[in-house]
């Protein structure tokens, strides 16, 4: 009723990583928060609301943690929030397939908060494994209401909501329960309340998992899998990119007709500058992301990413990092901005900063077109997929080595331990994967790219139509020659700051003397050769494509994640310094 009194209640959701807490949060609030089958997905806090009668419940999804006294950022966030008494009720989400581990955190929370509801989630998986939970007995032992749920299927949610309502209205406990040793208490309680039937575990599941994490076979399989994803991304994007370009070309002509009565400079800024640049970025950028992100999300959803981190952790540890950084580098293959945001999962501030500063050394999908074109143009026998795969490997090596140098110099400190739960393999939820990868990642990144591409298009048009292009290229010629390229290519790198996809089109604009990116559509390899680009220059250009300043979208993300101008500047200059050194060495070697 309008004007009715609304009581506001805050409910915290707490639990170990990978217990389905974010899935439960989404189911209760209707929000589409990004969930995944690997630990550390929720490092910040997400909030949503649930209305029941005249009560408005604000649900706070806290970071997954194993303890309230940990030193990692996510553990500090959870512990601080729960001990601040901001929550009127705390829902402790437990894993029905591994109750002993979940009960340790539940006992800690019960000792520190007054109103608690214990939600035993993933009961559909527990049933498949022959595990049952005595709900009433567990409630007696804990002194708190217990609800069994399968959040992914909507089972038990209404009962959970009822218990939350009752808990917030019930009086506070006068005395908190005491357990001298939560670990021993958790084992004893689980022994009394959890029952396991004899289960015949399929041998093939164990064998597949063992194969995936073995040092002998797991690493080659991982690299073959990544190569397949890169190949599908590279070649699968060609046809939809061509279709998008055709559609944008058609609408370009329509816009020209609509604005034919306007001044030539206004028509040039709006159509040849703003529209043509945005169209080119979307045509080149959107299809690879629409392929890469769903494929990567499938790996995330089935639980393969923690295994990848486990395989790469020894290598990363020798360079002062951890296996989680390997995951963020893989995210950077789709978009470096996403990779930088993914660095939130790294516990150590030192390792997280090193991962942020070096993520742009892994080629994002915006750099693939340049690498593919130059690779196939000058080295056709190697094949585009192998060239791109080699560039990905070089970028990963560069990021790893640079992280090692940082950890021993500017970011020197005690190495942190690497602890990550190995979740079971699960069936991918294809519908949710498509929605999540398209909305949360592809369209989000594309929207951010458009925000910087639109003004960049105006700048490009002004530079190319006022004579500034020739002056700037001439000024940069000595620097370009020093790096094994030329002034025009170096200027193209600078003008492509808003989006890496612009590099080759800008070079073609300069070579043809056109004033619009639209006129470069369909142009490519032979024009570059006719313009004087040699195979030596191509190699230096490919290396500088890997190691130079991040795009403006990534720089904006670095600033948002770090809140520091100095650290953002470091993210800009660090890969550029590596690229300058490598290109100078290559020039001395090849020329």
LUMBAZA-273107 format. One line per field, with one value per residue (C-alpha): residue number from 1; x, y, z; residue in three letters. Coordinates in steps of 0.05 Angstrom, whole numbers. Example, Ala and Ser with C-alpha at 12.3 -4.5 7.8 and 13.67 -1.06 7.14 Angstrom:
# LUMBAZA-273107
seq	[1, 2] .
x	[246, 273] .
y	[-90, -21] .
z	[156, 143] .
type	[ALA, SER] .
//
This chain:
# LUMBAZA-273107
seq	[1, 2, 3, 4, 5, 6, 7, 8, 9, 10, 11, 12, 13, 14, 15, 16, 17, 18, 19, 20, 21, 22, 23, 24, 25, 26, 27, 28, 29, 30, 31, 32, 33, 34, 35, 36, 37, 38, 39, 40, 41, 42, 43, 44, 45, 46, 47, 48, 49, 50, 51, 52, 53, 54, 55, 56, 57, 58, 59, 60, 61, 62, 63, 64, 65, 66, 67, 68, 69, 70, 71, 72, 73, 74, 75, 76, 77, 78, 79, 80, 81, 82, 83, 84, 85, 86, 87, 88, 89, 90, 91, 92, 93, 94, 95, 96, 97, 98, 99, 100, 101, 102, 103, 104, 105, 106, 107, 108, 109, 110, 111, 112, 113, 114, 115, 116, 117, 118, 119, 120, 121, 122, 123, 124, 125, 126, 127, 128, 129, 130, 131, 132, 133, 134, 135, 136, 137, 138, 139, 140, 141, 142, 143, 144, 145, 146, 147, 148, 149, 150, 151, 152, 153, 154, 155, 156, 157, 158, 159, 160, 161, 162, 163, 164, 165, 166, 167, 168, 169, 170, 171, 172, 173, 174, 175, 176, 177, 178, 179, 180, 181, 182, 183, 184, 185, 186, 187, 188, 189, 190, 191, 192, 193, 194, 195, 196, 197, 198, 199, 200, 201, 202, 203, 204, 205, 206, 207, 208, 209, 210, 211, 212, 213, 214, 215, 216, 217, 218, 219, 220, 221, 222, 223, 224, 225, 226, 227, 228, 229, 230, 231, 232, 233, 234, 235, 236, 237, 238, 239, 240, 241, 242, 243, 244, 245, 246, 247, 248, 249, 250, 251, 252, 253, 254, 255, 256, 257, 258, 259, 260, 261, 262, 263, 264, 265, 266, 267, 268, 269, 270, 271, 272, 273, 274, 275, 276, 277, 278, 279, 280, 281, 282, 283, 284, 285, 286, 287, 288, 289, 290, 291, 292, 293, 294, 295, 296, 297, 298, 299, 300, 301, 302, 303, 304, 305, 306, 307, 308, 309, 310, 311, 312, 313, 314, 315, 316, 317, 318, 319, 320, 321, 322, 323, 324, 325, 326, 327, 328, 329, 330, 331, 332, 333, 334, 335, 336, 337, 338, 339, 340, 341, 342, 343, 344, 345, 346, 347, 348, 349, 350, 351, 352, 353, 354, 355, 356, 357, 358, 359, 360, 361, 362, 363, 364, 365, 366, 367, 368, 369, 370, 371, 372, 373, 374, 375, 376, 377, 378, 379, 380, 381, 382, 383, 384, 385, 386, 387, 388, 389, 390, 391, 392, 393, 394, 395, 396, 397, 398, 399, 400, 401, 402, 403, 404, 405, 406, 407, 408, 409, 410, 411, 412, 413, 414, 415, 416, 417, 418, 419, 420, 421, 422, 423, 424, 425, 426, 427, 428, 429, 430, 431, 432, 433, 434, 435, 436, 437, 438, 439, 440, 441, 442, 443, 444, 445, 446, 447, 448, 449, 450, 451, 452, 453, 454, 455, 456, 457, 458, 459, 460, 461, 462, 463, 464, 465, 466, 467, 468, 469, 470, 471, 472, 473, 474, 475, 476, 477, 478, 479, 480, 481, 482, 483, 484, 485, 486, 487, 488, 489, 490, 491, 492, 493, 494, 495, 496, 497, 498, 499, 500, 501, 502, 503, 504, 505, 506, 507, 508, 509, 510, 511, 512, 513, 514, 515, 516, 517, 518, 519, 520, 521, 522, 523, 524, 525, 526, 527, 528, 529, 530, 531, 532, 533, 534, 535, 536, 537, 538, 539, 540, 541, 542, 543, 544, 545, 546, 547, 548, 549, 550, 551, 552, 553, 554, 555, 556, 557, 558, 559, 560, 561, 562, 563, 564, 565, 566, 567, 568, 569, 570, 571, 572, 573, 574, 575, 576, 577, 578, 579, 580, 581, 582, 583, 584, 585, 586, 587, 588, 589, 590, 591] .
x	[0, 26, 52, 53, 109, 168, 215, 286, 327, 398, 416, 488, 505, 570, 604, 665, 684, 648, 587, 536, 529, 525, 476, 433, 439, 416, 358, 333, 342, 331, 398, 445, 509, 567, 573, 625, 653, 719, 738, 746, 691, 662, 717, 675, 604, 541, 473, 403, 333, 277, 207, 161, 99, 119, 191, 246, 306, 374, 417, 492, 534, 600, 665, 676, 723, 748, 759, 740, 812, 847, 896, 870, 828, 764, 771, 782, 720, 676, 703, 699, 627, 601, 635, 609, 538, 511, 473, 408, 414, 470, 456, 515, 516, 546, 566, 523, 576, 631, 598, 658, 696, 634, 616, 682, 663, 591, 615, 660, 601, 554, 603, 606, 536, 467, 419, 442, 407, 447, 433, 459, 464, 481, 437, 422, 496, 498, 440, 477, 536, 493, 500, 441, 435, 393, 364, 333, 394, 441, 395, 397, 473, 483, 427, 404, 352, 377, 348, 368, 369, 390, 393, 408, 342, 302, 292, 282, 284, 215, 231, 296, 260, 211, 269, 303, 238, 229, 302, 301, 238, 263, 299, 375, 412, 437, 496, 536, 555, 627, 671, 743, 764, 717, 753, 742, 671, 656, 681, 638, 575, 584, 593, 526, 486, 515, 504, 538, 511, 558, 571, 602, 643, 653, 726, 729, 715, 773, 818, 799, 810, 877, 898, 877, 922, 981, 1047, 1062, 997, 958, 1003, 1004, 929, 919, 961, 925, 858, 880, 906, 838, 802, 849, 839, 763, 765, 810, 777, 707, 704, 721, 652, 611, 661, 652, 576, 580, 626, 576, 519, 558, 579, 506, 486, 547, 517, 449, 480, 516, 449, 415, 470, 486, 458, 502, 571, 626, 665, 604, 589, 662, 665, 599, 601, 674, 700, 653, 609, 663, 710, 657, 632, 703, 716, 651, 659, 728, 719, 650, 654, 719, 691, 625, 664, 720, 680, 629, 685, 723, 660, 648, 717, 699, 631, 655, 710, 772, 802, 825, 860, 894, 916, 943, 984, 1013, 1026, 1097, 1119, 1085, 1113, 1184, 1170, 1140, 1068, 1015, 969, 912, 952, 952, 875, 877, 925, 876, 820, 865, 863, 791, 801, 856, 805, 769, 836, 852, 785, 798, 860, 812, 816, 890, 897, 966, 965, 1036, 1019, 953, 989, 1042, 986, 951, 1014, 1032, 964, 967, 1027, 979, 947, 873, 825, 835, 907, 891, 873, 942, 979, 938, 946, 1021, 1032, 995, 1023, 1097, 1098, 1041, 1072, 1069, 994, 957, 935, 1007, 1032, 978, 991, 1065, 1049, 1003, 1059, 1110, 1062, 1051, 1126, 1137, 1084, 1112, 1184, 1166, 1125, 1187, 1230, 1179, 1174, 1249, 1255, 1200, 1148, 1195, 1162, 1151, 1119, 1047, 1020, 972, 909, 852, 798, 792, 718, 687, 674, 602, 558, 559, 495, 494, 436, 466, 535, 508, 471, 528, 583, 544, 514, 567, 627, 618, 568, 599, 668, 640, 601, 663, 703, 650, 654, 727, 723, 671, 714, 775, 741, 732, 806, 827, 786, 816, 887, 879, 842, 883, 953, 975, 985, 1046, 1078, 1068, 1093, 1155, 1170, 1164, 1205, 1272, 1238, 1202, 1267, 1300, 1247, 1252, 1188, 1176, 1143, 1076, 1069, 1090, 1038, 986, 1001, 990, 925, 901, 904, 827, 824, 877, 831, 846, 920, 918, 860, 898, 961, 919, 886, 955, 980, 919, 912, 838, 804, 758, 766, 707, 749, 800, 748, 772, 843, 900, 962, 986, 976, 1022, 1076, 1069, 1075, 1145, 1133, 1184, 1184, 1234, 1188, 1130, 1165, 1182, 1110, 1082, 1128, 1109, 1036, 1047, 1087, 1063, 1015, 947, 885, 848, 793, 844, 878, 810, 800, 869, 854, 786, 817, 877, 852, 922, 948, 1019, 1000, 960, 1021, 1063, 1014, 1024, 1100, 1120, 1098, 1120, 1191, 1193, 1170, 1222, 1279, 1257, 1246, 1314, 1346, 1308, 1329, 1402, 1393, 1352, 1376] .
y	[0, 69, 106, 43, 36, -4, -38, -47, -108, -123, -196, -219, -280, -312, -377, -412, -400, -443, -462, -430, -367, -319, -366, -364, -288, -283, -330, -290, -220, -232, -199, -227, -224, -261, -330, -383, -450, -426, -394, -320, -295, -246, -202, -140, -139, -141, -118, -135, -129, -177, -152, -191, -154, -89, -112, -95, -142, -118, -178, -168, -220, -222, -249, -324, -340, -399, -359, -292, -281, -288, -238, -236, -178, -220, -249, -180, -153, -209, -209, -133, -131, -186, -158, -87, -109, -79, -143, -158, -231, -274, -332, -380, -418, -488, -539, -601, -644, -622, -603, -613, -555, -510, -521, -492, -423, -432, -445, -383, -340, -369, -349, -277, -259, -263, -283, -337, -382, -441, -456, -523, -512, -557, -612, -636, -652, -682, -729, -752, -770, -808, -755, -737, -685, -692, -623, -626, -656, -605, -549, -576, -581, -511, -477, -443, -458, -501, -502, -550, -518, -527, -455, -469, -506, -461, -517, -495, -420, -405, -442, -404, -337, -357, -374, -308, -271, -310, -300, -225, -220, -267, -240, -240, -297, -277, -325, -345, -419, -435, -486, -492, -521, -506, -558, -615, -592, -590, -661, -685, -649, -675, -746, -741, -706, -725, -794, -823, -882, -929, -895, -924, -867, -870, -887, -845, -781, -793, -812, -750, -704, -737, -729, -655, -637, -682, -646, -693, -689, -632, -576, -598, -609, -540, -507, -547, -524, -451, -458, -486, -428, -378, -412, -412, -339, -318, -355, -357, -281, -270, -281, -243, -186, -182, -182, -126, -85, -94, -70, -10, 7, 8, 53, 98, 114, 126, 175, 211, 221, 246, 297, 319, 389, 401, 435, 389, 394, 375, 317, 295, 298, 261, 210, 200, 212, 191, 140, 108, 98, 68, 23, -2, -17, -55, -94, -118, -123, -152, -219, -243, -225, -259, -323, -319, -299, -357, -407, -379, -378, -451, -467, -426, -458, -531, -518, -521, -453, -475, -534, -487, -444, -506, -526, -457, -441, -470, -428, -366, -377, -378, -308, -282, -292, -346, -389, -340, -291, -342, -339, -263, -269, -316, -265, -214, -254, -231, -161, -132, -90, -154, -184, -124, -130, -204, -188, -177, -251, -246, -241, -209, -134, -139, -197, -163, -99, -138, -174, -109, -75, -133, -158, -114, -154, -210, -194, -179, -193, -121, -137, -203, -169, -136, -199, -241, -193, -184, -257, -284, -229, -242, -312, -349, -418, -414, -405, -349, -392, -412, -341, -315, -372, -356, -283, -304, -347, -290, -242, -291, -301, -226, -215, -271, -249, -176, -197, -235, -173, -130, -179, -176, -101, -49, -97, -138, -171, -239, -288, -307, -377, -402, -435, -451, -503, -553, -556, -616, -615, -594, -592, -524, -485, -463, -415, -377, -379, -345, -291, -279, -277, -231, -183, -182, -184, -174, -117, -86, -82, -61, -4, 20, 17, 59, 113, 124, 109, 163, 223, 188, 186, 261, 271, 224, 262, 328, 301, 271, 331, 389, 368, 349, 276, 290, 336, 287, 227, 267, 287, 214, 185, 181, 147, 99, 82, 69, 17, -17, 14, 85, 149, 132, 66, 97, 152, 99, 66, 133, 148, 77, 91, 89, 19, -28, -47, 20, 7, -24, 21, 83, 59, 47, 116, 148, 107, 121, 194, 183, 222, 167, 97, 77, 82, 31, -25, -83, -56, -95, -135, -113, -40, -49, -80, -26, 25, 0, -45, -101, -167, -138, -79, -127, -167, -104, -80, -146, -144, -72, -93, -141, -93, -21, 22, -8, 20, 76, 28, -14, 48, 72, 4, 5, 73, 48, -14, 20, 91, 116, 160, 136, 63, 78, 114, 53, 8, 54, 60, -10, -50, 7, 4, -71, -61, -6, -50, -111, -72, -39, -107, -136, -80, -91, -165, -163, -101] .
z	[0, -17, 43, 87, 138, 111, 160, 133, 151, 131, 118, 105, 64, 86, 69, 41, -32, -83, -40, -87, -45, -104, -139, -76, -75, -147, -135, -74, -103, -177, -194, -245, -207, -241, -211, -228, -209, -180, -114, -104, -151, -100, -72, -62, -34, -76, -50, -71, -41, -23, -4, 42, 64, 99, 108, 58, 65, 39, 24, 25, -12, 26, -3, 6, 63, 104, 168, 199, 223, 156, 126, 55, 30, 22, 92, 121, 86, 111, 182, 189, 162, 208, 270, 256, 273, 208, 194, 230, 209, 179, 132, 134, 68, 74, 21, 29, -4, 45, 111, 156, 123, 119, 192, 216, 190, 213, 285, 283, 260, 312, 366, 342, 318, 350, 295, 247, 196, 170, 96, 73, -2, -62, -35, -106, -114, -44, -62, -124, -80, -30, 24, 70, 125, 188, 188, 257, 291, 260, 283, 355, 355, 327, 365, 301, 247, 189, 118, 62, -7, -79, -101, -174, -179, -132, -80, -7, -21, 7, 71, 76, 68, 124, 171, 155, 172, 237, 257, 248, 292, 346, 407, 407, 441, 509, 507, 447, 442, 458, 423, 446, 379, 320, 276, 326, 340, 265, 257, 316, 292, 221, 248, 284, 230, 162, 132, 71, 32, -4, -70, -132, -159, -234, -245, -308, -270, -223, -281, -322, -263, -248, -320, -322, -262, -277, -291, -349, -387, -356, -381, -454, -452, -423, -478, -532, -503, -502, -574, -595, -562, -596, -663, -656, -635, -692, -749, -723, -720, -794, -824, -772, -775, -851, -842, -792, -837, -895, -851, -825, -897, -918, -860, -874, -942, -910, -860, -916, -952, -889, -875, -946, -933, -872, -875, -899, -834, -792, -838, -834, -758, -747, -803, -824, -754, -699, -736, -779, -719, -674, -731, -745, -671, -662, -727, -708, -632, -621, -658, -624, -556, -571, -585, -534, -473, -478, -488, -429, -387, -402, -374, -313, -304, -307, -257, -302, -283, -213, -245, -294, -236, -201, -262, -272, -199, -195, -254, -228, -157, -184, -211, -147, -166, -157, -199, -194, -236, -292, -291, -298, -357, -391, -379, -413, -477, -485, -458, -415, -377, -356, -337, -293, -259, -249, -208, -149, -135, -117, -41, -35, -50, -78, -124, -144, -164, -204, -241, -256, -283, -329, -353, -416, -440, -459, -527, -522, -579, -603, -621, -656, -723, -727, -708, -757, -815, -807, -792, -852, -898, -885, -857, -892, -885, -809, -808, -773, -713, -697, -705, -658, -609, -609, -595, -537, -509, -516, -482, -424, -416, -417, -364, -321, -326, -313, -252, -227, -235, -199, -142, -132, -138, -131, -103, -59, 1, 31, -17, 0, 3, -51, -26, -73, -67, -124, -140, -173, -248, -262, -322, -357, -353, -426, -421, -363, -396, -458, -419, -371, -424, -470, -418, -363, -408, -483, -482, -420, -452, -520, -486, -450, -516, -551, -498, -515, -590, -604, -583, -613, -680, -678, -662, -718, -769, -747, -749, -819, -849, -823, -845, -775, -797, -840, -788, -731, -772, -793, -722, -698, -756, -718, -659, -704, -740, -673, -658, -726, -752, -779, -757, -789, -753, -687, -696, -711, -644, -610, -646, -631, -556, -550, -580, -606, -663, -696, -709, -779, -804, -782, -819, -881, -874, -874, -934, -976, -956, -939, -885, -860, -831, -874, -937, -909, -907, -951, -956, -927, -940, -1009, -992, -932, -975, -1028, -972, -956, -896, -896, -858, -809, -795, -789, -734, -695, -704, -678, -617, -603, -611, -554, -510, -511, -471, -455, -489, -455, -432, -394, -365, -340, -307, -275, -244, -220, -189, -156, -145, -159, -215, -203, -209, -272, -301, -283, -321, -381, -380, -357, -419, -463, -434, -446, -518, -532, -505, -545, -610, -606, -594, -653, -699, -682, -694, -759, -795] .
type	[UNK, UNK, UNK, UNK, UNK, UNK, UNK, UNK, UNK, UNK, UNK, UNK, UNK, UNK, UNK, UNK, UNK, UNK, UNK, UNK, UNK, UNK, UNK, UNK, UNK, UNK, UNK, UNK, UNK, UNK, UNK, UNK, UNK, UNK, UNK, UNK, UNK, UNK, UNK, UNK, UNK, UNK, UNK, UNK, UNK, UNK, UNK, UNK, UNK, UNK, UNK, UNK, UNK, UNK, UNK, UNK, UNK, UNK, UNK, UNK, UNK, UNK, UNK, UNK, UNK, UNK, UNK, UNK, UNK, UNK, UNK, UNK, UNK, UNK, UNK, UNK, UNK, UNK, UNK, UNK, UNK, UNK, UNK, UNK, UNK, UNK, UNK, UNK, UNK, UNK, UNK, UNK, UNK, UNK, UNK, UNK, UNK, UNK, UNK, UNK, UNK, UNK, UNK, UNK, UNK, UNK, UNK, UNK, UNK, UNK, UNK, UNK, UNK, UNK, UNK, UNK, UNK, UNK, UNK, UNK, UNK, UNK, UNK, UNK, UNK, UNK, UNK, UNK, UNK, UNK, UNK, UNK, UNK, UNK, UNK, UNK, UNK, UNK, UNK, UNK, UNK, UNK, UNK, UNK, UNK, UNK, UNK, UNK, UNK, UNK, UNK, UNK, UNK, UNK, UNK, UNK, UNK, UNK, UNK, UNK, UNK, UNK, UNK, UNK, UNK, UNK, UNK, UNK, UNK, UNK, UNK, UNK, UNK, UNK, UNK, UNK, UNK, UNK, UNK, UNK, UNK, UNK, UNK, UNK, UNK, UNK, UNK, UNK, UNK, UNK, UNK, UNK, UNK, UNK, UNK, UNK, UNK, UNK, UNK, UNK, UNK, UNK, UNK, UNK, UNK, UNK, UNK, UNK, UNK, UNK, UNK, UNK, UNK, UNK, UNK, UNK, UNK, UNK, UNK, UNK, UNK, UNK, UNK, UNK, UNK, UNK, UNK, UNK, UNK, UNK, UNK, UNK, UNK, UNK, UNK, UNK, UNK, UNK, UNK, UNK, UNK, UNK, UNK, UNK, UNK, UNK, UNK, UNK, UNK, UNK, UNK, UNK, UNK, UNK, UNK, UNK, UNK, UNK, UNK, UNK, UNK, UNK, UNK, UNK, UNK, UNK, UNK, UNK, UNK, UNK, UNK, UNK, UNK, UNK, UNK, UNK, UNK, UNK, UNK, UNK, UNK, UNK, UNK, UNK, UNK, UNK, UNK, UNK, UNK, UNK, UNK, UNK, UNK, UNK, UNK, UNK, UNK, UNK, UNK, UNK, UNK, UNK, UNK, UNK, UNK, UNK, UNK, UNK, UNK, UNK, UNK, UNK, UNK, UNK, UNK, UNK, UNK, UNK, UNK, UNK, UNK, UNK, UNK, UNK, UNK, UNK, UNK, UNK, UNK, UNK, UNK, UNK, UNK, UNK, UNK, UNK, UNK, UNK, UNK, UNK, UNK, UNK, UNK, UNK, UNK, UNK, UNK, UNK, UNK, UNK, UNK, UNK, UNK, UNK, UNK, UNK, UNK, UNK, UNK, UNK, UNK, UNK, UNK, UNK, UNK, UNK, UNK, UNK, UNK, UNK, UNK, UNK, UNK, UNK, UNK, UNK, UNK, UNK, UNK, UNK, UNK, UNK, UNK, UNK, UNK, UNK, UNK, UNK, UNK, UNK, UNK, UNK, UNK, UNK, UNK, UNK, UNK, UNK, UNK, UNK, UNK, UNK, UNK, UNK, UNK, UNK, UNK, UNK, UNK, UNK, UNK, UNK, UNK, UNK, UNK, UNK, UNK, UNK, UNK, UNK, UNK, UNK, UNK, UNK, UNK, UNK, UNK, UNK, UNK, UNK, UNK, UNK, UNK, UNK, UNK, UNK, UNK, UNK, UNK, UNK, UNK, UNK, UNK, UNK, UNK, UNK, UNK, UNK, UNK, UNK, UNK, UNK, UNK, UNK, UNK, UNK, UNK, UNK, UNK, UNK, UNK, UNK, UNK, UNK, UNK, UNK, UNK, UNK, UNK, UNK, UNK, UNK, UNK, UNK, UNK, UNK, UNK, UNK, UNK, UNK, UNK, UNK, UNK, UNK, UNK, UNK, UNK, UNK, UNK, UNK, UNK, UNK, UNK, UNK, UNK, UNK, UNK, UNK, UNK, UNK, UNK, UNK, UNK, UNK, UNK, UNK, UNK, UNK, UNK, UNK, UNK, UNK, UNK, UNK, UNK, UNK, UNK, UNK, UNK, UNK, UNK, UNK, UNK, UNK, UNK, UNK, UNK, UNK, UNK, UNK, UNK, UNK, UNK, UNK, UNK, UNK, UNK, UNK, UNK, UNK, UNK, UNK, UNK, UNK, UNK, UNK, UNK, UNK, UNK, UNK, UNK, UNK, UNK, UNK, UNK, UNK, UNK, UNK, UNK, UNK, UNK, UNK, UNK, UNK, UNK, UNK, UNK, UNK, UNK, UNK, UNK, UNK, UNK, UNK, UNK, UNK, UNK, UNK, UNK, UNK, UNK, UNK, UNK, UNK, UNK, UNK, UNK, UNK, UNK, UNK, UNK] .
//
